[in-house]
Amino acid sequence: MRIAVLSDTHDHLPAAVTDTLRAADVDEIWHLGDVTGPSLLDELLTISAPLRVVRGNCDYNHDWPLIIDRAISGVRFRLQHLPPAARQFPADIDILLHGHTHVPRDETVSGLRLLNPGSVGKPNKGAPPSFAFLSVGASGEISWESKLI
């Protein structure tokens, strides 16, 4: 399964991103919050892949959940906008994906893999605009690929 992962678009989705997602033939799209303009999701929906969205601190659509837990090929994922507080990691997941910092991340801390695709809308701390692809193999093998815009 190949998943496009975005966060912190802040009502800005470059055409290069949607073009790349269409060409990549993704199975799902995960948005980790701070969409801000819900009409931006309409563009993502044209890609014809299921879209999962969590609410960020700049989002006001209370229909979007704060957390989504999802298991694929035996790997337990948690999607949320805010990174977990220091050393307060949930015990029932394998990989936590978050946004909020606008900086890409691929780090394992205390056995928990933390992934952040960065921001296509407002990169931070010198990071370039980015998103990522997450691939999950049938046996649970994981591949994380950052894409610069």
NUBAFI-778000 format. One record per atom (N, C-alpha, C): residue in three letters; x, y, z. Coordinates in Angstrom, 2 decimals, always signed. Layout:
REM NUBAFI-778000
{aa:ala x:X y:Y z:Z}
...
***
This chain:
REM NUBAFI-778000
{aa:met x:+0.84 y:-1.17 z:+0.00}
{aa:met x:+0.00 y:+0.00 z:+0.00}
{aa:met x:+0.89 y:+1.24 z:+0.00}
{aa:arg x:+0.57 y:+2.19 z:-0.87}
{aa:arg x:+1.33 y:+3.45 z:-0.94}
{aa:arg x:+0.42 y:+4.60 z:-0.52}
{aa:ile x:+0.90 y:+5.39 z:+0.44}
{aa:ile x:+0.11 y:+6.46 z:+1.04}
{aa:ile x:+0.85 y:+7.78 z:+0.88}
{aa:ala x:+0.14 y:+8.79 z:+0.39}
{aa:ala x:+0.71 y:+10.14 z:+0.36}
{aa:ala x:+0.39 y:+10.78 z:+1.70}
{aa:val x:+1.39 y:+11.42 z:+2.31}
{aa:val x:+1.22 y:+12.03 z:+3.63}
{aa:val x:+1.57 y:+13.51 z:+3.53}
{aa:leu x:+0.58 y:+14.34 z:+3.89}
{aa:leu x:+0.76 y:+15.79 z:+3.86}
{aa:leu x:+0.40 y:+16.37 z:+5.22}
{aa:ser x:+0.89 y:+17.55 z:+5.49}
{aa:ser x:+0.51 y:+18.25 z:+6.70}
{aa:ser x:+0.75 y:+19.74 z:+6.50}
{aa:asp x:+0.07 y:+20.52 z:+7.31}
{aa:asp x:+0.32 y:+21.96 z:+7.38}
{aa:asp x:+0.32 y:+22.63 z:+6.00}
{aa:thr x:-0.72 y:+22.35 z:+5.23}
{aa:thr x:-0.85 y:+22.99 z:+3.92}
{aa:thr x:-1.27 y:+24.45 z:+4.07}
{aa:his x:-2.00 y:+24.77 z:+5.13}
{aa:his x:-2.41 y:+26.15 z:+5.39}
{aa:his x:-2.99 y:+26.82 z:+4.14}
{aa:asp x:-3.93 y:+26.10 z:+3.54}
{aa:asp x:-4.68 y:+26.60 z:+2.38}
{aa:asp x:-3.80 y:+26.83 z:+1.15}
{aa:his x:-2.70 y:+26.08 z:+1.07}
{aa:his x:-1.79 y:+26.20 z:-0.07}
{aa:his x:-1.38 y:+24.80 z:-0.53}
{aa:leu x:-1.80 y:+24.44 z:-1.73}
{aa:leu x:-1.45 y:+23.14 z:-2.29}
{aa:leu x:-0.93 y:+23.36 z:-3.70}
{aa:pro x:+0.40 y:+23.38 z:-3.86}
{aa:pro x:+0.97 y:+23.61 z:-5.19}
{aa:pro x:+0.52 y:+22.55 z:-6.19}
{aa:ala x:+0.32 y:+22.96 z:-7.43}
{aa:ala x:-0.07 y:+22.03 z:-8.49}
{aa:ala x:+0.94 y:+20.91 z:-8.64}
{aa:ala x:+2.21 y:+21.19 z:-8.37}
{aa:ala x:+3.25 y:+20.16 z:-8.48}
{aa:ala x:+2.97 y:+19.00 z:-7.52}
{aa:val x:+2.37 y:+19.29 z:-6.38}
{aa:val x:+2.05 y:+18.24 z:-5.41}
{aa:val x:+0.93 y:+17.36 z:-5.95}
{aa:thr x:-0.15 y:+17.97 z:-6.37}
{aa:thr x:-1.28 y:+17.16 z:-6.88}
{aa:thr x:-0.87 y:+16.39 z:-8.13}
{aa:asp x:-0.05 y:+16.99 z:-8.99}
{aa:asp x:+0.44 y:+16.28 z:-10.18}
{aa:asp x:+1.27 y:+15.06 z:-9.78}
{aa:thr x:+2.13 y:+15.22 z:-8.79}
{aa:thr x:+2.97 y:+14.12 z:-8.31}
{aa:thr x:+2.11 y:+13.01 z:-7.70}
{aa:leu x:+1.09 y:+13.40 z:-6.94}
{aa:leu x:+0.22 y:+12.40 z:-6.30}
{aa:leu x:-0.57 y:+11.62 z:-7.35}
{aa:arg x:-1.04 y:+12.31 z:-8.37}
{aa:arg x:-1.77 y:+11.61 z:-9.44}
{aa:arg x:-0.87 y:+10.60 z:-10.15}
{aa:ala x:+0.35 y:+11.02 z:-10.44}
{aa:ala x:+1.29 y:+10.15 z:-11.16}
{aa:ala x:+1.75 y:+8.98 z:-10.28}
{aa:ala x:+1.71 y:+9.16 z:-8.97}
{aa:ala x:+2.21 y:+8.13 z:-8.05}
{aa:ala x:+1.22 y:+7.00 z:-7.82}
{aa:asp x:-0.01 y:+7.17 z:-8.24}
{aa:asp x:-1.03 y:+6.14 z:-8.07}
{aa:asp x:-1.11 y:+5.68 z:-6.61}
{aa:val x:-1.41 y:+6.62 z:-5.71}
{aa:val x:-1.47 y:+6.30 z:-4.28}
{aa:val x:-2.77 y:+5.59 z:-3.93}
{aa:asp x:-2.69 y:+4.76 z:-2.89}
{aa:asp x:-3.86 y:+4.03 z:-2.41}
{aa:asp x:-4.68 y:+4.84 z:-1.42}
{aa:glu x:-4.03 y:+5.73 z:-0.67}
{aa:glu x:-4.69 y:+6.60 z:+0.28}
{aa:glu x:-3.91 y:+7.91 z:+0.38}
{aa:ile x:-4.59 y:+8.92 z:+0.93}
{aa:ile x:-3.95 y:+10.19 z:+1.25}
{aa:ile x:-4.25 y:+10.49 z:+2.71}
{aa:trp x:-3.21 y:+10.79 z:+3.47}
{aa:trp x:-3.37 y:+11.17 z:+4.88}
{aa:trp x:-2.94 y:+12.61 z:+5.03}
{aa:his x:-3.83 y:+13.44 z:+5.58}
{aa:his x:-3.49 y:+14.84 z:+5.87}
{aa:his x:-3.45 y:+14.99 z:+7.38}
{aa:leu x:-2.32 y:+15.43 z:+7.90}
{aa:leu x:-2.10 y:+15.47 z:+9.35}
{aa:leu x:-2.45 y:+16.81 z:+9.98}
{aa:gly x:-3.33 y:+17.56 z:+9.37}
{aa:gly x:-3.87 y:+18.75 z:+10.02}
{aa:gly x:-3.29 y:+20.07 z:+9.55}
{aa:asp x:-3.99 y:+21.12 z:+9.94}
{aa:asp x:-3.76 y:+22.49 z:+9.49}
{aa:asp x:-3.98 y:+22.61 z:+7.99}
{aa:val x:-5.15 y:+22.10 z:+7.60}
{aa:val x:-5.64 y:+22.27 z:+6.23}
{aa:val x:-5.99 y:+23.75 z:+6.06}
{aa:thr x:-6.65 y:+24.31 z:+7.01}
{aa:thr x:-7.24 y:+25.65 z:+7.16}
{aa:thr x:-8.38 y:+25.91 z:+6.17}
{aa:gly x:-8.18 y:+25.77 z:+4.88}
{aa:gly x:-9.26 y:+25.97 z:+3.93}
{aa:gly x:-9.79 y:+24.63 z:+3.45}
{aa:pro x:-10.96 y:+24.20 z:+3.95}
{aa:pro x:-11.47 y:+22.88 z:+3.57}
{aa:pro x:-11.62 y:+22.67 z:+2.06}
{aa:ser x:-11.72 y:+23.76 z:+1.29}
{aa:ser x:-11.83 y:+23.60 z:-0.17}
{aa:ser x:-10.56 y:+22.98 z:-0.76}
{aa:leu x:-9.45 y:+23.09 z:-0.05}
{aa:leu x:-8.20 y:+22.46 z:-0.49}
{aa:leu x:-8.38 y:+20.94 z:-0.58}
{aa:leu x:-9.23 y:+20.39 z:+0.27}
{aa:leu x:-9.45 y:+18.95 z:+0.25}
{aa:leu x:-10.17 y:+18.52 z:-1.03}
{aa:asp x:-10.95 y:+19.42 z:-1.62}
{aa:asp x:-11.63 y:+19.10 z:-2.87}
{aa:asp x:-10.61 y:+18.72 z:-3.95}
{aa:glu x:-9.50 y:+19.44 z:-3.97}
{aa:glu x:-8.44 y:+19.13 z:-4.95}
{aa:glu x:-7.84 y:+17.75 z:-4.68}
{aa:leu x:-7.62 y:+17.43 z:-3.41}
{aa:leu x:-7.08 y:+16.11 z:-3.07}
{aa:leu x:-8.07 y:+14.99 z:-3.42}
{aa:leu x:-9.35 y:+15.27 z:-3.28}
{aa:leu x:-10.36 y:+14.26 z:-3.59}
{aa:leu x:-10.42 y:+13.93 z:-5.08}
{aa:thr x:-9.92 y:+14.82 z:-5.94}
{aa:thr x:-9.91 y:+14.54 z:-7.38}
{aa:thr x:-8.88 y:+13.45 z:-7.73}
{aa:ile x:-8.03 y:+13.10 z:-6.79}
{aa:ile x:-7.00 y:+12.10 z:-7.03}
{aa:ile x:-7.59 y:+10.68 z:-6.95}
{aa:ser x:-8.80 y:+10.56 z:-6.48}
{aa:ser x:-9.52 y:+9.28 z:-6.42}
{aa:ser x:-8.86 y:+8.26 z:-5.50}
{aa:ala x:-8.37 y:+8.71 z:-4.37}
{aa:ala x:-7.85 y:+7.83 z:-3.33}
{aa:ala x:-8.56 y:+8.22 z:-2.03}
{aa:pro x:-8.86 y:+7.26 z:-1.17}
{aa:pro x:-9.48 y:+7.62 z:+0.11}
{aa:pro x:-8.63 y:+8.65 z:+0.86}
{aa:leu x:-9.30 y:+9.62 z:+1.44}
{aa:leu x:-8.64 y:+10.72 z:+2.14}
{aa:leu x:-8.97 y:+10.64 z:+3.62}
{aa:arg x:-7.95 y:+10.65 z:+4.46}
{aa:arg x:-8.13 y:+10.67 z:+5.91}
{aa:arg x:-7.50 y:+11.96 z:+6.42}
{aa:val x:-8.26 y:+12.71 z:+7.23}
{aa:val x:-7.82 y:+14.02 z:+7.71}
{aa:val x:-8.00 y:+14.09 z:+9.21}
{aa:val x:-6.96 y:+14.57 z:+9.91}
{aa:val x:-7.09 y:+14.90 z:+11.32}
{aa:val x:-7.08 y:+16.41 z:+11.47}
{aa:arg x:-7.72 y:+16.86 z:+12.52}
{aa:arg x:-7.85 y:+18.31 z:+12.77}
{aa:arg x:-6.58 y:+18.85 z:+13.41}
{aa:gly x:-6.10 y:+19.95 z:+12.86}
{aa:gly x:-4.95 y:+20.64 z:+13.43}
{aa:gly x:-5.38 y:+21.82 z:+14.28}
{aa:asn x:-4.43 y:+22.47 z:+14.90}
{aa:asn x:-4.74 y:+23.60 z:+15.78}
{aa:asn x:-5.25 y:+24.82 z:+15.02}
{aa:cys x:-5.09 y:+24.87 z:+13.70}
{aa:cys x:-5.62 y:+25.99 z:+12.90}
{aa:cys x:-6.86 y:+25.58 z:+12.11}
{aa:asp x:-7.38 y:+24.39 z:+12.35}
{aa:asp x:-8.58 y:+23.91 z:+11.66}
{aa:asp x:-9.80 y:+24.09 z:+12.57}
{aa:tyr x:-10.91 y:+24.43 z:+11.95}
{aa:tyr x:-12.12 y:+24.67 z:+12.74}
{aa:tyr x:-13.26 y:+23.74 z:+12.38}
{aa:asn x:-12.96 y:+22.70 z:+11.59}
{aa:asn x:-13.97 y:+21.72 z:+11.25}
{aa:asn x:-13.96 y:+20.63 z:+12.33}
{aa:his x:-14.93 y:+20.69 z:+13.22}
{aa:his x:-14.96 y:+19.75 z:+14.34}
{aa:his x:-15.47 y:+18.37 z:+13.94}
{aa:asp x:-15.79 y:+18.18 z:+12.66}
{aa:asp x:-16.12 y:+16.84 z:+12.17}
{aa:asp x:-14.86 y:+16.01 z:+11.94}
{aa:trp x:-13.73 y:+16.68 z:+11.81}
{aa:trp x:-12.47 y:+15.97 z:+11.64}
{aa:trp x:-11.97 y:+15.52 z:+13.01}
{aa:pro x:-11.55 y:+14.28 z:+13.13}
{aa:pro x:-11.07 y:+13.79 z:+14.43}
{aa:pro x:-9.69 y:+14.37 z:+14.77}
{aa:leu x:-9.37 y:+14.36 z:+16.04}
{aa:leu x:-8.04 y:+14.77 z:+16.48}
{aa:leu x:-7.02 y:+13.65 z:+16.27}
{aa:ile x:-7.49 y:+12.42 z:+16.32}
{aa:ile x:-6.61 y:+11.25 z:+16.19}
{aa:ile x:-7.31 y:+10.21 z:+15.32}
{aa:ile x:-6.52 y:+9.57 z:+14.45}
{aa:ile x:-6.98 y:+8.40 z:+13.71}
{aa:ile x:-5.98 y:+7.28 z:+13.97}
{aa:asp x:-6.47 y:+6.15 z:+14.42}
{aa:asp x:-5.64 y:+4.95 z:+14.55}
{aa:asp x:-5.98 y:+4.04 z:+13.39}
{aa:arg x:-4.95 y:+3.46 z:+12.80}
{aa:arg x:-5.15 y:+2.64 z:+11.60}
{aa:arg x:-4.11 y:+1.52 z:+11.61}
{aa:ala x:-4.53 y:+0.32 z:+11.33}
{aa:ala x:-3.59 y:-0.81 z:+11.22}
{aa:ala x:-3.56 y:-1.29 z:+9.78}
{aa:ile x:-2.34 y:-1.49 z:+9.27}
{aa:ile x:-2.13 y:-1.98 z:+7.91}
{aa:ile x:-1.05 y:-3.05 z:+7.98}
{aa:ser x:-1.34 y:-4.22 z:+7.48}
{aa:ser x:-0.38 y:-5.33 z:+7.45}
{aa:ser x:+0.26 y:-5.58 z:+8.82}
{aa:gly x:-0.52 y:-5.43 z:+9.87}
{aa:gly x:-0.03 y:-5.68 z:+11.21}
{aa:gly x:+0.71 y:-4.53 z:+11.85}
{aa:val x:+0.89 y:-3.42 z:+11.15}
{aa:val x:+1.57 y:-2.25 z:+11.70}
{aa:val x:+0.50 y:-1.27 z:+12.19}
{aa:arg x:+0.66 y:-0.82 z:+13.44}
{aa:arg x:-0.32 y:+0.09 z:+14.05}
{aa:arg x:+0.17 y:+1.54 z:+13.93}
{aa:phe x:-0.64 y:+2.36 z:+13.24}
{aa:phe x:-0.32 y:+3.76 z:+13.00}
{aa:phe x:-1.24 y:+4.66 z:+13.81}
{aa:arg x:-0.73 y:+5.79 z:+14.21}
{aa:arg x:-1.56 y:+6.85 z:+14.78}
{aa:arg x:-1.28 y:+8.12 z:+14.00}
{aa:leu x:-2.36 y:+8.78 z:+13.55}
{aa:leu x:-2.28 y:+10.05 z:+12.86}
{aa:leu x:-2.81 y:+11.12 z:+13.80}
{aa:gln x:-2.03 y:+12.17 z:+13.99}
{aa:gln x:-2.46 y:+13.30 z:+14.81}
{aa:gln x:-1.68 y:+14.52 z:+14.37}
{aa:his x:-2.17 y:+15.69 z:+14.74}
{aa:his x:-1.48 y:+16.90 z:+14.31}
{aa:his x:-0.32 y:+17.25 z:+15.24}
{aa:leu x:-0.58 y:+17.32 z:+16.52}
{aa:leu x:+0.45 y:+17.73 z:+17.47}
{aa:leu x:+1.40 y:+16.58 z:+17.78}
{aa:pro x:+2.69 y:+16.86 z:+17.87}
{aa:pro x:+3.61 y:+15.79 z:+18.27}
{aa:pro x:+3.34 y:+15.41 z:+19.72}
{aa:pro x:+3.68 y:+14.18 z:+20.10}
{aa:pro x:+3.43 y:+13.79 z:+21.49}
{aa:pro x:+4.35 y:+14.56 z:+22.43}
{aa:ala x:+3.87 y:+14.77 z:+23.64}
{aa:ala x:+4.71 y:+15.41 z:+24.65}
{aa:ala x:+5.92 y:+14.52 z:+24.91}
{aa:ala x:+6.99 y:+15.12 z:+25.32}
{aa:ala x:+8.24 y:+14.39 z:+25.55}
{aa:ala x:+8.00 y:+13.16 z:+26.40}
{aa:arg x:+8.39 y:+12.02 z:+25.84}
{aa:arg x:+8.34 y:+10.73 z:+26.51}
{aa:arg x:+6.93 y:+10.27 z:+26.91}
{aa:gln x:+5.90 y:+10.91 z:+26.38}
{aa:gln x:+4.53 y:+10.47 z:+26.64}
{aa:gln x:+4.01 y:+9.80 z:+25.37}
{aa:phe x:+4.60 y:+8.67 z:+25.06}
{aa:phe x:+4.26 y:+7.96 z:+23.84}
{aa:phe x:+3.20 y:+6.90 z:+24.11}
{aa:pro x:+2.23 y:+6.78 z:+23.23}
{aa:pro x:+1.23 y:+5.73 z:+23.40}
{aa:pro x:+1.89 y:+4.35 z:+23.23}
{aa:ala x:+1.44 y:+3.40 z:+24.03}
{aa:ala x:+2.05 y:+2.07 z:+24.01}
{aa:ala x:+1.43 y:+1.15 z:+22.97}
{aa:asp x:+0.28 y:+1.53 z:+22.42}
{aa:asp x:-0.46 y:+0.61 z:+21.56}
{aa:asp x:-0.28 y:+0.87 z:+20.07}
{aa:ile x:+0.78 y:+1.58 z:+19.69}
{aa:ile x:+1.04 y:+1.85 z:+18.28}
{aa:ile x:+2.51 y:+1.61 z:+17.96}
{aa:asp x:+2.79 y:+1.47 z:+16.66}
{aa:asp x:+4.16 y:+1.27 z:+16.22}
{aa:asp x:+4.76 y:+2.53 z:+15.60}
{aa:ile x:+3.92 y:+3.29 z:+14.90}
{aa:ile x:+4.39 y:+4.49 z:+14.19}
{aa:ile x:+3.40 y:+5.62 z:+14.43}
{aa:leu x:+3.92 y:+6.76 z:+14.85}
{aa:leu x:+3.10 y:+7.94 z:+15.06}
{aa:leu x:+3.46 y:+8.99 z:+14.00}
{aa:leu x:+2.46 y:+9.40 z:+13.24}
{aa:leu x:+2.65 y:+10.44 z:+12.23}
{aa:leu x:+2.03 y:+11.72 z:+12.75}
{aa:his x:+2.78 y:+12.81 z:+12.66}
{aa:his x:+2.28 y:+14.10 z:+13.15}
{aa:his x:+2.74 y:+15.22 z:+12.24}
{aa:gly x:+2.13 y:+16.36 z:+12.42}
{aa:gly x:+2.52 y:+17.58 z:+11.71}
{aa:gly x:+2.95 y:+18.61 z:+12.72}
{aa:his x:+2.44 y:+19.83 z:+12.54}
{aa:his x:+2.56 y:+20.96 z:+13.47}
{aa:his x:+3.90 y:+21.68 z:+13.43}
{aa:thr x:+5.01 y:+20.99 z:+13.38}
{aa:thr x:+6.31 y:+21.65 z:+13.46}
{aa:thr x:+6.74 y:+22.24 z:+12.12}
{aa:his x:+6.14 y:+21.79 z:+11.02}
{aa:his x:+6.48 y:+22.21 z:+9.66}
{aa:his x:+7.89 y:+21.78 z:+9.26}
{aa:val x:+8.45 y:+20.82 z:+9.98}
{aa:val x:+9.81 y:+20.31 z:+9.73}
{aa:val x:+9.72 y:+18.79 z:+9.55}
{aa:pro x:+10.28 y:+18.25 z:+8.46}
{aa:pro x:+10.27 y:+16.80 z:+8.26}
{aa:pro x:+10.96 y:+16.06 z:+9.41}
{aa:arg x:+10.46 y:+14.85 z:+9.67}
{aa:arg x:+11.03 y:+14.05 z:+10.77}
{aa:arg x:+10.91 y:+12.57 z:+10.44}
{aa:asp x:+11.96 y:+11.84 z:+10.73}
{aa:asp x:+11.96 y:+10.38 z:+10.70}
{aa:asp x:+12.91 y:+9.98 z:+11.81}
{aa:glu x:+12.34 y:+9.65 z:+12.96}
{aa:glu x:+13.14 y:+9.42 z:+14.15}
{aa:glu x:+12.48 y:+8.32 z:+14.98}
{aa:thr x:+13.29 y:+7.50 z:+15.59}
{aa:thr x:+12.76 y:+6.49 z:+16.51}
{aa:thr x:+13.21 y:+6.87 z:+17.92}
{aa:val x:+12.24 y:+7.01 z:+18.81}
{aa:val x:+12.50 y:+7.38 z:+20.20}
{aa:val x:+11.79 y:+6.37 z:+21.09}
{aa:ser x:+12.54 y:+5.74 z:+21.97}
{aa:ser x:+11.98 y:+4.75 z:+22.90}
{aa:ser x:+11.16 y:+3.68 z:+22.17}
{aa:gly x:+11.64 y:+3.27 z:+20.99}
{aa:gly x:+10.98 y:+2.22 z:+20.24}
{aa:gly x:+9.81 y:+2.66 z:+19.38}
{aa:leu x:+9.46 y:+3.94 z:+19.43}
{aa:leu x:+8.34 y:+4.46 z:+18.62}
{aa:leu x:+8.91 y:+5.27 z:+17.47}
{aa:arg x:+8.49 y:+4.93 z:+16.26}
{aa:arg x:+8.94 y:+5.69 z:+15.08}
{aa:arg x:+8.02 y:+6.89 z:+14.91}
{aa:leu x:+8.63 y:+8.07 z:+14.82}
{aa:leu x:+7.91 y:+9.33 z:+14.66}
{aa:leu x:+8.19 y:+9.88 z:+13.27}
{aa:leu x:+7.12 y:+10.13 z:+12.51}
{aa:leu x:+7.25 y:+10.61 z:+11.14}
{aa:leu x:+6.47 y:+11.91 z:+10.97}
{aa:asn x:+7.07 y:+12.86 z:+10.28}
{aa:asn x:+6.43 y:+14.13 z:+9.95}
{aa:asn x:+6.81 y:+14.45 z:+8.50}
{aa:pro x:+5.83 y:+14.70 z:+7.63}
{aa:pro x:+6.15 y:+14.98 z:+6.23}
{aa:pro x:+6.65 y:+16.39 z:+5.97}
{aa:gly x:+6.63 y:+17.26 z:+6.99}
{aa:gly x:+6.97 y:+18.66 z:+6.78}
{aa:gly x:+5.74 y:+19.43 z:+6.32}
{aa:ser x:+5.94 y:+20.52 z:+5.64}
{aa:ser x:+4.83 y:+21.38 z:+5.23}
{aa:ser x:+5.00 y:+21.81 z:+3.78}
{aa:val x:+3.92 y:+21.69 z:+3.00}
{aa:val x:+3.96 y:+22.24 z:+1.64}
{aa:val x:+3.55 y:+23.71 z:+1.66}
{aa:gly x:+2.86 y:+24.12 z:+2.71}
{aa:gly x:+2.32 y:+25.48 z:+2.75}
{aa:gly x:+3.23 y:+26.51 z:+3.40}
{aa:lys x:+3.87 y:+26.14 z:+4.50}
{aa:lys x:+4.70 y:+27.08 z:+5.24}
{aa:lys x:+5.84 y:+26.34 z:+5.93}
{aa:pro x:+6.88 y:+25.95 z:+5.19}
{aa:pro x:+7.99 y:+25.25 z:+5.82}
{aa:pro x:+8.64 y:+26.12 z:+6.91}
{aa:asn x:+9.33 y:+25.47 z:+7.84}
{aa:asn x:+9.85 y:+26.16 z:+9.02}
{aa:asn x:+11.31 y:+25.78 z:+9.26}
{aa:lys x:+12.02 y:+26.64 z:+9.95}
{aa:lys x:+13.40 y:+26.39 z:+10.39}
{aa:lys x:+14.33 y:+25.99 z:+9.25}
{aa:gly x:+14.15 y:+26.61 z:+8.10}
{aa:gly x:+15.02 y:+26.36 z:+6.96}
{aa:gly x:+14.68 y:+25.12 z:+6.15}
{aa:ala x:+13.65 y:+24.40 z:+6.56}
{aa:ala x:+13.25 y:+23.19 z:+5.81}
{aa:ala x:+12.60 y:+23.61 z:+4.50}
{aa:pro x:+12.82 y:+22.85 z:+3.44}
{aa:pro x:+12.14 y:+23.15 z:+2.18}
{aa:pro x:+10.69 y:+22.65 z:+2.24}
{aa:pro x:+9.83 y:+23.15 z:+1.35}
{aa:pro x:+8.47 y:+22.61 z:+1.28}
{aa:pro x:+8.54 y:+21.12 z:+0.96}
{aa:ser x:+7.74 y:+20.32 z:+1.67}
{aa:ser x:+7.83 y:+18.88 z:+1.47}
{aa:ser x:+6.54 y:+18.17 z:+1.86}
{aa:phe x:+6.44 y:+16.94 z:+1.37}
{aa:phe x:+5.42 y:+15.97 z:+1.78}
{aa:phe x:+6.13 y:+14.63 z:+1.71}
{aa:ala x:+5.39 y:+13.51 z:+1.90}
{aa:ala x:+6.07 y:+12.22 z:+1.92}
{aa:ala x:+5.18 y:+11.12 z:+1.37}
{aa:phe x:+5.84 y:+10.02 z:+1.02}
{aa:phe x:+5.15 y:+8.79 z:+0.67}
{aa:phe x:+5.52 y:+7.75 z:+1.72}
{aa:leu x:+4.50 y:+7.07 z:+2.21}
{aa:leu x:+4.67 y:+5.96 z:+3.13}
{aa:leu x:+4.22 y:+4.70 z:+2.41}
{aa:ser x:+5.09 y:+3.71 z:+2.33}
{aa:ser x:+4.72 y:+2.43 z:+1.73}
{aa:ser x:+4.73 y:+1.37 z:+2.81}
{aa:val x:+3.68 y:+0.53 z:+2.80}
{aa:val x:+3.56 y:-0.55 z:+3.76}
{aa:val x:+3.42 y:-1.84 z:+2.96}
{aa:gly x:+4.39 y:-2.72 z:+3.12}
{aa:gly x:+4.37 y:-3.99 z:+2.40}
{aa:gly x:+3.43 y:-5.00 z:+3.05}
{aa:ala x:+3.15 y:-6.06 z:+2.35}
{aa:ala x:+2.22 y:-7.09 z:+2.82}
{aa:ala x:+2.68 y:-7.73 z:+4.13}
{aa:ser x:+3.99 y:-7.76 z:+4.37}
{aa:ser x:+4.53 y:-8.33 z:+5.60}
{aa:ser x:+4.83 y:-7.27 z:+6.65}
{aa:gly x:+4.40 y:-6.03 z:+6.40}
{aa:gly x:+4.59 y:-4.96 z:+7.38}
{aa:gly x:+5.87 y:-4.16 z:+7.22}
{aa:glu x:+6.63 y:-4.40 z:+6.15}
{aa:glu x:+7.83 y:-3.60 z:+5.94}
{aa:glu x:+7.42 y:-2.16 z:+5.57}
{aa:ile x:+8.21 y:-1.20 z:+6.07}
{aa:ile x:+7.88 y:+0.22 z:+5.95}
{aa:ile x:+8.94 y:+0.94 z:+5.14}
{aa:ser x:+8.48 y:+1.81 z:+4.26}
{aa:ser x:+9.38 y:+2.70 z:+3.52}
{aa:ser x:+8.81 y:+4.12 z:+3.64}
{aa:trp x:+9.65 y:+5.08 z:+3.98}
{aa:trp x:+9.27 y:+6.49 z:+4.13}
{aa:trp x:+10.14 y:+7.30 z:+3.19}
{aa:glu x:+9.50 y:+8.03 z:+2.30}
{aa:glu x:+10.23 y:+8.79 z:+1.28}
{aa:glu x:+9.77 y:+10.24 z:+1.31}
{aa:ser x:+10.67 y:+11.12 z:+1.73}
{aa:ser x:+10.37 y:+12.56 z:+1.73}
{aa:ser x:+10.46 y:+13.09 z:+0.31}
{aa:lys x:+9.53 y:+13.95 z:-0.05}
{aa:lys x:+9.54 y:+14.55 z:-1.39}
{aa:lys x:+9.62 y:+16.07 z:-1.22}
{aa:leu x:+10.64 y:+16.66 z:-1.81}
{aa:leu x:+10.80 y:+18.12 z:-1.79}
{aa:leu x:+10.04 y:+18.71 z:-2.96}
{aa:ile x:+9.52 y:+19.88 z:-2.76}
{aa:ile x:+8.74 y:+20.54 z:-3.81}
{aa:ile x:+9.60 y:+21.62 z:-4.46}
***
